[in-house]
Amino acid sequence: MSIGHDAIAAKGWLRAHRWLLARRVSQLGILALFLLGPLAGVWIVKGNLSYSLTLGVLPLTDPLVQLQSLLARHLPETKAIVGAAIVLAFYLVVGGRVFCSWVCPMNLVTDAAAWLRERLGIRGGAHASREARYWILAMTLVLAALTGSLAWELVNPVSMLHRGLIFGLGAVWLVILAIFLFDLFVMKDGWCGHFCPVGAFYGLLGKVSLLRTAAVRRSACNDCMDCFAVCPEPQVIRPALKGVEGAGPVILAGACSNCGRCIDVCAKDVFAYGTRFGGRVENVSASARTASTCK
């Protein structure tokens, strides 16, 4: 039986894919805003994901790029500092790795690889620690400090893909294709889940962010495992879902990208969006007994 089959049967196709569809609208919509200028001469947003100016007023700066710039001893402009502060504040509220699942164009590539991997029935593959991305993040910062340049940004697939879509892909295709094939044949969720330092940086912000996914009806779980199958960071689910060592229902791990796929594919509506303080769990068994008694 395919992943999410029960959810589609219980909720209908649209509701079983609503957050996935919302993410695609977000990702493609953001790309469209950046492309309108170069392609159609409509300059709503100027720049790229590293730095942009919206409507000539709102500056937005990638805080990781800004941090590298500071370590490289480059004095930032005031607008760049303001832009980084705005972005930091935003992701501290909605969840750091929301960038990965709702904004980053590379997510379209890696999700496509994951989808095809599932359709082809590819199992197993190479293994690597998910902590590797944090070591790579540290190395990018050390590299900036040692070289006095934003060296990582020259080879960062996220920056390369976004610049390539705006100014022409060229050799960028080879990098994107390599990551797609790596995720498809070598390691499930390889790039985003194990090696991307951008995701690692936003994951650190996610540790303290307000918006969270929670297993608010975890007693209704029938152990179908669909949520684990679709989650790009399945290790974050079990503590909240199973109450490991007394853990509450809120997924507090910074690695969670708030993508909403666990909400989509659950036929029992176990998961929902909430805040880090929304630890109430609905006791489904008690509710059912109460309903029976009322009858």
Backbone as numpy.savetxt, mean C-alpha at the origin, in Angstrom:
# Nx Ny Nz CAx CAy CAz Cx Cy Cz
-11.97 -23.91 -5.51 -12.82 -22.73 -5.51 -11.92 -21.48 -5.51
-12.25 -20.49 -6.32 -11.41 -19.31 -6.45 -11.52 -18.42 -5.21
-10.48 -17.62 -4.98 -10.45 -16.71 -3.85 -11.56 -15.68 -4.00
-12.31 -15.47 -2.93 -13.39 -14.49 -2.97 -14.70 -14.98 -3.51
-14.76 -16.28 -3.89 -15.99 -16.84 -4.46 -17.15 -16.69 -3.49
-16.91 -17.02 -2.22 -17.97 -16.94 -1.22 -18.44 -15.50 -1.02
-17.49 -14.57 -1.06 -17.84 -13.16 -0.88 -18.71 -12.66 -2.02
-18.37 -13.07 -3.24 -19.18 -12.68 -4.40 -20.57 -13.25 -4.29
-20.66 -14.51 -3.86 -21.96 -15.15 -3.71 -22.80 -14.46 -2.63
-22.13 -14.03 -1.55 -22.85 -13.43 -0.42 -23.17 -11.95 -0.63
-22.24 -11.23 -1.28 -22.38 -9.77 -1.35 -22.59 -9.23 -2.75
-22.36 -10.06 -3.75 -22.39 -9.57 -5.11 -21.01 -9.14 -5.57
-20.77 -9.16 -6.89 -19.43 -8.89 -7.43 -18.96 -7.49 -7.08
-19.83 -6.51 -7.22 -19.41 -5.12 -7.02 -18.98 -4.87 -5.58
-19.75 -5.32 -4.62 -19.41 -5.10 -3.21 -18.19 -5.92 -2.81
-17.98 -7.05 -3.47 -16.81 -7.87 -3.17 -15.54 -7.34 -3.83
-15.66 -6.25 -4.58 -14.49 -5.64 -5.23 -14.46 -4.13 -5.03
-15.29 -3.61 -4.14 -15.43 -2.15 -4.08 -14.15 -1.43 -3.69
-13.38 -1.97 -2.73 -12.16 -1.27 -2.34 -11.06 -1.45 -3.37
-11.06 -2.59 -4.03 -10.10 -2.77 -5.13 -10.39 -1.77 -6.25
-11.66 -1.63 -6.60 -12.03 -0.67 -7.65 -11.72 0.75 -7.23
-11.97 1.07 -5.95 -11.67 2.41 -5.45 -10.18 2.71 -5.54
-9.36 1.70 -5.24 -7.91 1.88 -5.34 -7.48 2.14 -6.78
-8.06 1.41 -7.70 -7.69 1.61 -9.11 -8.11 3.00 -9.59
-9.27 3.45 -9.17 -9.71 4.80 -9.51 -8.73 5.83 -8.95
-8.30 5.61 -7.70 -7.34 6.52 -7.06 -6.01 6.53 -7.81
-5.46 5.35 -8.07 -4.15 5.27 -8.72 -4.18 5.87 -10.13
-5.18 5.48 -10.90 -5.27 5.97 -12.28 -5.66 7.45 -12.32
-6.48 7.87 -11.36 -6.86 9.28 -11.30 -5.68 10.17 -10.99
-4.82 9.73 -10.06 -3.63 10.51 -9.73 -2.68 10.57 -10.92
-2.51 9.45 -11.60 -1.68 9.45 -12.81 -2.25 10.39 -13.86
-3.57 10.38 -14.02 -4.22 11.23 -15.02 -3.97 12.71 -14.72
-4.02 13.08 -13.43 -3.79 14.48 -13.07 -2.38 14.92 -13.46
-1.41 14.04 -13.27 -0.04 14.37 -13.65 0.14 14.41 -15.17
-0.60 13.56 -15.88 -0.42 13.45 -17.33 -1.20 14.49 -18.11
-2.21 15.09 -17.49 -3.03 16.08 -18.19 -2.19 17.24 -18.71
-1.23 17.67 -17.93 -0.40 18.80 -18.34 0.43 18.51 -19.58
1.34 17.51 -19.49 2.19 17.22 -20.65 1.42 16.77 -21.89
0.32 16.04 -21.69 -0.39 15.47 -22.84 -1.50 16.36 -23.38
-2.16 17.11 -22.49 -3.32 17.90 -22.93 -3.18 19.39 -22.65
-2.10 19.77 -21.99 -1.90 21.19 -21.69 -2.78 21.72 -20.57
-3.37 20.81 -19.79 -4.20 21.21 -18.65 -3.38 20.99 -17.39
-2.85 22.07 -16.85 -1.88 21.94 -15.76 -2.54 22.07 -14.39
-3.26 21.04 -14.00 -3.82 21.00 -12.65 -2.71 20.69 -11.65
-1.89 19.72 -12.01 -0.75 19.33 -11.16 0.52 19.41 -12.01
1.51 20.07 -11.50 2.81 20.14 -12.15 3.84 19.39 -11.31
4.67 18.59 -11.98 5.73 17.89 -11.27 5.55 16.38 -11.32
5.98 15.70 -10.27 5.86 14.25 -10.18 5.68 13.86 -8.72
5.79 12.56 -8.42 5.55 12.12 -7.06 6.62 12.59 -6.08
7.78 12.98 -6.58 8.83 13.49 -5.70 8.49 14.90 -5.21
8.01 15.73 -6.13 7.58 17.08 -5.77 6.56 17.55 -6.80
5.49 18.11 -6.32 4.45 18.62 -7.23 3.83 19.88 -6.65
3.19 20.62 -7.54 2.47 21.83 -7.17 1.08 21.73 -7.78
0.06 21.71 -6.95 -1.31 21.56 -7.40 -1.98 22.93 -7.49
-2.55 23.22 -8.66 -3.24 24.49 -8.92 -2.36 25.70 -8.61
-1.05 25.48 -8.72 -0.11 26.57 -8.49 -0.01 27.03 -7.04
-0.66 26.29 -6.13 -0.73 26.73 -4.74 -0.22 25.68 -3.76
-0.71 24.44 -3.91 -0.45 23.39 -2.91 0.80 22.60 -3.25
1.87 22.75 -2.45 3.08 21.96 -2.69 2.98 20.62 -1.97
3.44 19.57 -2.63 3.48 18.24 -2.03 4.85 17.64 -2.32
5.53 17.22 -1.28 6.88 16.68 -1.42 6.96 15.30 -0.79
7.58 14.37 -1.47 7.83 13.06 -0.89 8.78 13.22 0.29
8.34 12.89 1.50 9.22 13.10 2.66 10.49 12.26 2.62
10.46 11.11 1.96 11.67 10.30 1.85 12.69 11.00 0.96
12.22 11.59 -0.13 13.11 12.36 -1.00 13.68 13.55 -0.24
12.82 14.20 0.55 13.28 15.35 1.33 14.33 14.94 2.35
14.13 13.78 2.98 15.10 13.29 3.95 16.43 12.98 3.28
16.40 12.36 2.12 17.63 12.10 1.38 18.34 13.40 1.02
17.55 14.38 0.63 18.11 15.68 0.26 18.83 16.33 1.44
18.23 16.25 2.61 18.86 16.82 3.80 20.15 16.09 4.15
20.13 14.75 4.04 21.33 13.96 4.32 22.43 14.23 3.28
22.00 14.60 2.07 22.98 14.94 1.02 23.48 16.38 1.14
23.00 17.05 2.20 23.43 18.42 2.52 22.97 19.43 1.48
21.76 19.20 0.95 21.14 20.16 0.03 20.12 20.97 0.82
20.24 22.26 0.77 19.32 23.13 1.49 17.98 23.19 0.76
16.91 22.69 1.37 15.61 22.66 0.68 14.96 24.03 0.63
14.12 24.22 -0.38 13.33 25.44 -0.45 12.18 25.35 0.55
11.64 26.49 0.90 10.55 26.54 1.87 9.35 25.72 1.40
9.02 25.83 0.10 7.87 25.09 -0.43 8.07 23.58 -0.30
9.31 23.14 -0.47 9.59 21.71 -0.36 9.38 21.24 1.08
9.80 22.05 2.04 9.62 21.69 3.45 8.14 21.66 3.80
7.41 22.67 3.36 5.97 22.72 3.61 5.28 21.52 2.97
5.68 21.20 1.74 5.08 20.06 1.03 5.32 18.74 1.74
6.53 18.57 2.27 6.85 17.34 3.01 6.05 17.26 4.30
5.87 18.40 4.97 5.08 18.42 6.22 3.63 18.06 5.94
3.07 18.54 4.84 1.69 18.23 4.49 1.52 16.74 4.22
2.45 16.18 3.45 2.38 14.76 3.11 2.55 13.90 4.36
3.50 14.26 5.21 3.71 13.52 6.45 2.45 13.53 7.32
1.84 14.69 7.45 0.62 14.81 8.26 -0.50 13.95 7.69
-0.62 13.95 6.37 -1.68 13.18 5.72 -1.51 11.68 5.99
-0.29 11.17 5.80 -0.08 9.73 5.96 -0.04 9.30 7.43
0.23 10.22 8.32 0.14 9.89 9.74 -1.32 9.69 10.16
-2.23 10.27 9.39 -3.65 10.09 9.66 -4.19 8.84 8.96
-3.98 8.74 7.65 -4.64 7.67 6.88 -3.84 6.37 6.83
-2.59 6.38 7.30 -1.79 5.16 7.25 -0.69 5.29 6.24
0.55 5.14 6.70 1.70 5.37 5.82 1.67 4.59 4.53
1.36 3.28 4.61 1.44 2.47 3.41 0.19 2.56 2.54
-0.70 3.48 2.88 -1.76 3.84 1.95 -1.13 4.35 0.65
0.06 4.96 0.77 0.79 5.37 -0.43 1.00 4.19 -1.36
1.40 3.06 -0.78 1.72 1.87 -1.58 0.51 1.33 -2.32
-0.64 1.29 -1.65 -1.81 0.63 -2.24 -2.76 1.57 -2.97
-2.70 2.87 -2.68 -3.66 3.81 -3.26 -3.03 4.84 -4.18
-1.71 4.99 -4.14 -1.05 6.03 -4.93 0.02 5.47 -5.86
0.90 4.63 -5.34 2.08 4.19 -6.08 1.73 3.47 -7.38
2.27 3.93 -8.52 1.98 3.28 -9.80 2.58 1.88 -9.91
3.63 1.59 -9.12 4.22 0.26 -9.17 3.27 -0.80 -8.63
2.32 -0.39 -7.80 1.35 -1.33 -7.26 0.52 -1.95 -8.37
0.25 -1.19 -9.43 -0.48 -1.73 -10.58 0.30 -2.87 -11.22
1.62 -2.70 -11.27 2.49 -3.71 -11.89 2.56 -4.96 -11.03
2.81 -4.78 -9.73 2.97 -5.93 -8.85 1.65 -6.65 -8.59
0.55 -5.90 -8.55 -0.76 -6.54 -8.42 -1.09 -7.37 -9.66
-0.69 -6.87 -10.83 -0.91 -7.63 -12.07 -0.11 -8.93 -12.04
1.12 -8.87 -11.52 1.93 -10.08 -11.40 1.30 -11.06 -10.42
0.77 -10.55 -9.30 0.13 -11.42 -8.31 -1.12 -12.07 -8.89
-1.89 -11.29 -9.65 -3.11 -11.81 -10.28 -2.77 -12.93 -11.26
-1.76 -12.70 -12.12 -1.38 -13.69 -13.11 -0.76 -14.91 -12.44
-0.01 -14.70 -11.38 0.60 -15.81 -10.63 -0.49 -16.74 -10.09
-1.56 -16.15 -9.57 -2.67 -16.94 -9.05 -3.36 -17.70 -10.18
-3.59 -17.04 -11.31 -4.27 -17.67 -12.44 -3.45 -18.82 -13.02
-2.14 -18.68 -13.01 -1.27 -19.73 -13.55 -0.99 -20.83 -12.53
-1.44 -20.61 -11.29 -1.24 -21.62 -10.26 0.20 -21.77 -9.81
0.97 -20.68 -9.88 2.37 -20.74 -9.48 2.46 -20.70 -7.96
3.12 -21.67 -7.39 3.26 -21.76 -5.95 4.73 -21.75 -5.55
4.99 -21.43 -4.31 6.37 -21.46 -3.82 7.20 -20.35 -4.42
8.49 -20.52 -4.35 9.42 -19.51 -4.85 10.49 -19.19 -3.84
11.27 -18.18 -4.13 12.36 -17.77 -3.24 11.80 -17.16 -1.96
12.63 -17.16 -0.94 12.22 -16.60 0.35 13.24 -15.54 0.77
12.73 -14.50 1.38 13.58 -13.45 1.93 12.83 -12.81 3.09
13.57 -12.28 4.02 12.96 -11.62 5.16 12.29 -10.32 4.72
11.11 -10.06 5.27 10.43 -8.80 4.99 11.16 -7.63 5.66
12.08 -7.94 6.55 12.88 -6.89 7.18 13.95 -6.36 6.24
14.18 -7.06 5.12 15.23 -6.64 4.18 14.98 -5.22 3.67
13.69 -4.87 3.49 13.36 -3.54 2.95 13.85 -2.43 3.88
13.86 -2.70 5.19 14.33 -1.68 6.14 15.84 -1.50 6.05
16.55 -2.59 5.79 18.00 -2.48 5.58 18.30 -1.73 4.30
17.50 -1.99 3.26 17.69 -1.27 1.99 17.38 0.21 2.18
16.33 0.50 2.96 16.00 1.90 3.26 17.18 2.58 3.95
17.77 1.90 4.94 18.93 2.47 5.64 20.08 2.73 4.68
20.28 1.80 3.74 21.38 1.97 2.79 21.14 3.14 1.85
19.88 3.38 1.47 19.60 4.54 0.60 19.92 5.85 1.31
19.66 5.89 2.61 19.94 7.10 3.37 21.44 7.28 3.57
22.13 6.18 3.84 23.59 6.25 3.97 24.21 6.66 2.64
23.68 6.13 1.54 24.19 6.47 0.21 24.05 7.96 -0.07
22.91 8.53 0.32 22.71 9.97 0.12 23.73 10.77 0.92
23.98 10.34 2.15 24.93 11.05 3.00 26.36 10.94 2.47
26.72 9.77 1.95 28.09 9.55 1.47 28.36 10.21 0.12
27.35 10.20 -0.75 27.56 10.72 -2.12 27.17 12.18 -2.27
26.38 12.69 -1.32 25.91 14.07 -1.45 24.91 14.22 -2.58
24.23 13.14 -2.93 23.27 13.19 -4.04 22.08 12.28 -3.73
21.03 12.45 -4.52 19.86 11.57 -4.39 20.07 10.36 -5.28
21.12 9.61 -4.97 21.54 8.50 -5.83 20.42 7.47 -6.01
19.70 7.15 -4.94 18.67 6.13 -5.02 17.57 6.51 -6.00
17.26 7.79 -6.07 16.16 8.24 -6.93 16.46 8.01 -8.41
17.71 7.84 -8.75 18.07 7.57 -10.14 17.64 6.17 -10.57
17.54 5.25 -9.58 17.19 3.86 -9.91 15.93 3.40 -9.19
15.28 4.29 -8.47 14.05 3.96 -7.76 12.94 3.63 -8.77
12.45 2.38 -8.80 11.42 2.02 -9.78 10.15 2.87 -9.69
9.79 3.30 -8.49 8.60 4.14 -8.33 8.80 5.46 -9.06
9.92 6.12 -8.81 10.21 7.39 -9.46 10.41 7.21 -10.97
11.10 6.13 -11.33 11.38 5.88 -12.74 10.09 5.66 -13.53
9.17 4.87 -12.97 7.92 4.60 -13.69 7.11 5.87 -13.83
7.03 6.66 -12.77 6.23 7.88 -12.84 6.83 8.89 -13.81
8.16 9.06 -13.75 8.82 9.96 -14.70 8.68 9.43 -16.12
8.80 8.09 -16.26 8.71 7.49 -17.59 7.36 7.68 -18.22
6.29 7.57 -17.44 4.94 7.75 -17.98 4.72 9.19 -18.44
5.38 10.13 -17.75 5.22 11.54 -18.11 6.13 11.95 -19.25
7.39 11.52 -19.19 8.38 12.00 -20.17 8.78 10.95 -21.21
8.22 9.73 -21.10 8.59 8.67 -22.03 9.36 7.58 -21.32
8.92 6.35 -21.49 9.47 5.26 -20.70 10.88 4.84 -21.11
11.11 4.61 -22.39 12.44 4.21 -22.82 12.91 2.95 -22.12
14.13 3.01 -21.55 14.73 1.86 -20.88 14.04 1.52 -19.56
13.16 2.42 -19.08 12.43 2.15 -17.84 11.62 0.86 -17.96
11.17 0.57 -19.19 10.39 -0.65 -19.42 11.14 -1.87 -18.91
12.46 -1.90 -19.08 13.25 -3.07 -18.68 13.20 -3.27 -17.17
13.28 -2.17 -16.42 13.22 -2.24 -14.95 11.85 -2.72 -14.50
10.80 -2.14 -15.08 9.43 -2.50 -14.71 9.15 -3.95 -15.09
9.60 -4.36 -16.26 9.41 -5.75 -16.69 10.15 -6.70 -15.76
11.34 -6.34 -15.35 12.13 -7.19 -14.45 11.40 -7.40 -13.12
10.82 -6.34 -12.57 10.09 -6.46 -11.30 8.83 -7.29 -11.50
8.14 -7.10 -12.61 6.94 -7.89 -12.90 7.28 -9.37 -12.98
8.34 -9.71 -13.70 8.74 -11.11 -13.85 9.25 -11.69 -12.53
9.92 -10.86 -11.75 10.42 -11.30 -10.44 9.24 -11.68 -9.54
8.23 -10.82 -9.49 7.05 -11.10 -8.66 6.25 -12.27 -9.20
6.25 -12.44 -10.50 5.47 -13.50 -11.13 6.10 -14.87 -10.92
7.39 -14.99 -11.20 8.03 -16.31 -11.22 8.94 -16.61 -10.03
9.50 -15.58 -9.41 10.53 -15.81 -8.39 9.98 -15.73 -6.97
9.26 -14.65 -6.63 8.82 -14.45 -5.25 7.48 -13.73 -5.21
6.51 -14.32 -4.55 5.20 -13.68 -4.39 5.36 -12.40 -3.58
4.78 -11.31 -4.10 4.88 -10.00 -3.44 6.33 -9.64 -3.16
7.19 -9.99 -4.08 8.63 -9.83 -3.86 9.07 -8.39 -3.68
8.79 -7.54 -4.66 9.31 -6.18 -4.60 8.64 -5.38 -3.48
7.33 -5.24 -3.54 6.63 -4.40 -2.56 6.69 -4.99 -1.15
6.61 -6.30 -1.05 6.53 -6.93 0.26 7.85 -7.20 0.94
8.96 -7.14 0.18 10.23 -7.55 0.77 11.38 -6.57 0.56
11.38 -5.82 -0.54 12.58 -5.07 -0.87 12.41 -3.56 -1.05
11.21 -3.08 -1.29 11.03 -1.66 -1.63 11.30 -0.76 -0.42
12.30 0.09 -0.47 12.58 0.98 0.66 11.55 2.09 0.82
10.85 2.43 -0.27 9.79 3.44 -0.17 8.66 2.89 0.70
8.27 1.64 0.46 7.27 1.01 1.28 7.71 0.88 2.73
9.01 0.61 2.94 9.54 0.52 4.30 9.41 1.85 5.02
9.73 2.93 4.32 9.63 4.26 4.93 8.20 4.58 5.33
7.26 4.35 4.41 5.87 4.65 4.73 5.31 3.66 5.76
5.90 2.47 5.82 5.51 1.53 6.85 5.86 2.03 8.24
6.98 2.75 8.36 7.36 3.33 9.65 6.34 4.38 10.09
5.84 5.16 9.12 4.79 6.12 9.44 3.51 5.39 9.84
3.27 4.25 9.18 2.05 3.50 9.44 1.96 2.93 10.84
3.09 2.83 11.53 3.07 2.28 12.89 2.26 3.14 13.85
2.15 4.43 13.55 1.45 5.33 14.48 0.24 6.01 13.85
-0.14 5.60 12.66 -1.22 6.28 11.94 -2.58 5.98 12.55
-3.54 6.84 12.26 -4.87 6.77 12.88 -5.79 5.75 12.21
-5.91 5.81 10.87 -6.82 4.91 10.16 -6.29 3.49 10.18
-7.16 2.52 10.50 -6.75 1.13 10.61 -7.81 0.20 10.05
-7.37 -0.97 9.67 -8.28 -2.06 9.36 -8.39 -2.93 10.61
-9.60 -3.40 10.91 -9.79 -4.18 12.12 -10.70 -5.37 11.86
-10.45 -6.46 12.57 -11.29 -7.66 12.50 -12.41 -7.52 13.53
-13.33 -6.60 13.27 -14.35 -6.25 14.27 -15.35 -7.38 14.52
-15.48 -8.31 13.56 -16.39 -9.45 13.75 -15.60 -10.75 13.65
-14.50 -10.80 14.36 -13.59 -11.93 14.18 -14.18 -13.26 14.64
-15.18 -13.22 15.54 -15.81 -14.47 15.95 -16.66 -15.08 14.84
-16.93 -14.30 13.78 -17.68 -14.83 12.64 -16.79 -15.52 11.62
-15.47 -15.44 11.82 -14.52 -16.01 10.87 -14.72 -17.53 10.74
-14.79 -17.99 9.49 -14.95 -19.44 9.24 -13.67 -20.07 8.72
-12.54 -19.36 8.88 -11.21 -19.87 8.49 -11.13 -20.26 7.03
-11.76 -19.48 6.16 -11.67 -19.77 4.72 -10.30 -19.41 4.16
-9.55 -18.53 4.86 -8.19 -18.12 4.50 -8.10 -17.21 3.29
-9.25 -16.74 2.77 -9.21 -15.85 1.61 -8.49 -14.54 1.92
-8.66 -14.03 3.15 -8.00 -12.78 3.50 -6.48 -12.93 3.47
-5.99 -14.07 3.95 -4.54 -14.33 3.92 -4.05 -14.46 2.48
-4.88 -15.03 1.62 -4.48 -15.27 0.23 -4.35 -13.97 -0.56
-5.21 -12.99 -0.28 -5.18 -11.75 -1.06 -4.30 -10.68 -0.43
-4.02 -10.80 0.86 -3.27 -9.75 1.55 -1.80 -9.76 1.11
-1.26 -8.61 0.68 0.16 -8.55 0.31 1.09 -8.62 1.53
0.52 -8.44 2.72 1.29 -8.54 3.97 0.53 -9.45 4.94
0.35 -10.73 4.59 -0.53 -11.61 5.40 -0.10 -11.79 6.84
1.16 -11.53 7.14 1.64 -11.69 8.52 0.97 -10.71 9.48
0.35 -9.64 8.97 -0.25 -8.64 9.86 -1.65 -9.05 10.32
-2.26 -10.04 9.66 -3.65 -10.37 9.92 -3.84 -11.21 11.18
-3.01 -12.24 11.36 -3.27 -13.24 12.38 -3.41 -12.69 13.80
-2.53 -11.79 14.27 -2.70 -11.31 15.65 -4.06 -10.70 15.91
-4.55 -9.87 14.98 -5.85 -9.22 15.17 -7.00 -10.19 14.98
-6.89 -11.08 14.01 -7.98 -12.00 13.69 -8.14 -13.08 14.74
-7.03 -13.59 15.25 -7.06 -14.71 16.20 -6.80 -14.30 17.65
-6.59 -13.01 17.88 -6.35 -12.55 19.24 -5.09 -13.14 19.84
-4.05 -13.25 19.04 -2.79 -13.85 19.49 -2.24 -13.08 20.69
-1.97 -13.80 21.76 -1.44 -13.22 23.00 -2.30 -12.05 23.48
-3.60 -12.21 23.32 -4.53 -11.19 23.81 -4.64 -9.96 22.94
-4.15 -10.02 21.70 -4.19 -8.86 20.80 -5.63 -8.47 20.50
-5.86 -7.19 20.39 -7.17 -6.67 20.03 -7.43 -6.86 18.55
-8.62 -6.49 18.08 -9.00 -6.73 16.69 -8.39 -5.76 15.68
-7.77 -4.68 16.17 -7.22 -3.67 15.26 -5.85 -4.11 14.76
-5.65 -4.05 13.45 -4.36 -4.38 12.86 -3.43 -3.17 13.04
-2.47 -3.30 13.93 -1.61 -2.19 14.29 -0.26 -2.20 13.57
0.02 -3.26 12.84 1.31 -3.37 12.15 1.46 -2.28 11.09
2.62 -1.64 11.08 2.88 -0.59 10.10 2.90 -1.10 8.68
3.16 -2.40 8.50 3.24 -2.97 7.16 1.88 -3.03 6.46
0.78 -2.99 7.23 -0.55 -3.03 6.62 -0.72 -1.82 5.71
-1.18 -2.04 4.49 -1.31 -0.96 3.52 -2.73 -0.42 3.43
-3.63 -0.88 4.30 -5.02 -0.44 4.27 -5.62 -0.54 2.86
-5.27 -1.62 2.17 -5.75 -1.78 0.79 -7.22 -2.18 0.74
-7.72 -2.79 1.81 -9.13 -3.14 1.86 -9.50 -4.46 1.21
-8.52 -5.20 0.72 -8.86 -6.46 0.05 -9.41 -7.50 1.03
-8.93 -7.48 2.28 -9.49 -8.42 3.26 -10.95 -8.11 3.52
-11.32 -6.83 3.45 -12.72 -6.45 3.61 -13.54 -6.97 2.43
-12.99 -6.79 1.23 -13.69 -7.21 0.01 -13.99 -8.70 0.00
-12.97 -9.53 0.26 -13.10 -10.97 0.00 -13.73 -11.75 1.14
-14.04 -11.08 2.25 -14.61 -11.80 3.39 -16.13 -11.87 3.27
-16.65 -13.07 3.13 -18.09 -13.28 3.01 -18.81 -13.00 4.31
-18.09 -13.03 5.42 -18.68 -12.83 6.75 -18.54 -11.40 7.26
-17.99 -10.52 6.44 -17.79 -9.12 6.85 -17.05 -9.02 8.18
-16.00 -9.81 8.30 -15.19 -9.80 9.52 -14.43 -8.49 9.66
-13.94 -7.96 8.54 -13.06 -6.79 8.57 -13.80 -5.51 8.22
-13.30 -4.41 8.74 -13.85 -3.09 8.44 -12.79 -2.04 8.71
-12.95 -0.87 8.11 -12.08 0.25 8.41 -12.52 0.92 9.70
-11.57 1.44 10.43 -11.86 2.16 11.66 -10.63 2.94 12.08
-10.51 3.21 13.36 -9.34 3.91 13.89 -8.55 2.97 14.80
-7.35 3.39 15.14 -6.52 2.57 16.01 -7.11 2.45 17.41
-8.07 3.30 17.74 -8.70 3.24 19.06 -10.01 2.47 19.04
-10.45 2.02 17.87 -11.72 1.31 17.76 -11.55 -0.16 18.00
-11.32 -0.54 19.24 -11.01 -1.93 19.56 -12.22 -2.79 19.89
-13.44 -2.27 19.71 -14.62 -3.06 20.07 -14.81 -4.22 19.10
-15.06 -5.39 19.64 -15.32 -6.58 18.83 -16.78 -6.97 18.98
-17.43 -7.16 17.86 -18.83 -7.61 17.92 -18.87 -9.09 18.23
-19.55 -9.48 19.26 -19.67 -10.89 19.63 -20.80 -11.51 18.83
-20.43 -12.12 17.72 -21.43 -12.65 16.81 -22.22 -13.78 17.44
-21.52 -14.64 18.19 -22.21 -15.77 18.82 -23.26 -15.29 19.82
-22.87 -14.28 20.63 -23.81 -13.74 21.61 -24.99 -13.08 20.91
-24.69 -12.37 19.80 -25.77 -11.71 19.06 -26.75 -12.72 18.51
-26.20 -13.82 18.03 -27.06 -14.86 17.46 -27.94 -15.49 18.54
-27.34 -15.71 19.73 -28.12 -16.28 20.82 -29.24 -15.33 21.27
-28.89 -14.03 21.28 -29.89 -13.05 21.68 -31.06 -13.04 20.70
-30.71 -13.11 19.41 -31.74 -13.11 18.37 -32.64 -14.33 18.51
-32.01 -15.48 18.83 -32.79 -16.72 18.97 -33.74 -16.62 20.18
-33.23 -16.00 21.25 -34.04 -15.86 22.45 -35.24 -14.96 22.19
-35.01 -13.89 21.43 -36.10 -12.96 21.11 -37.19 -13.64 20.31
-36.79 -14.59 19.49 -37.80 -15.30 18.69 -38.67 -16.15 19.57
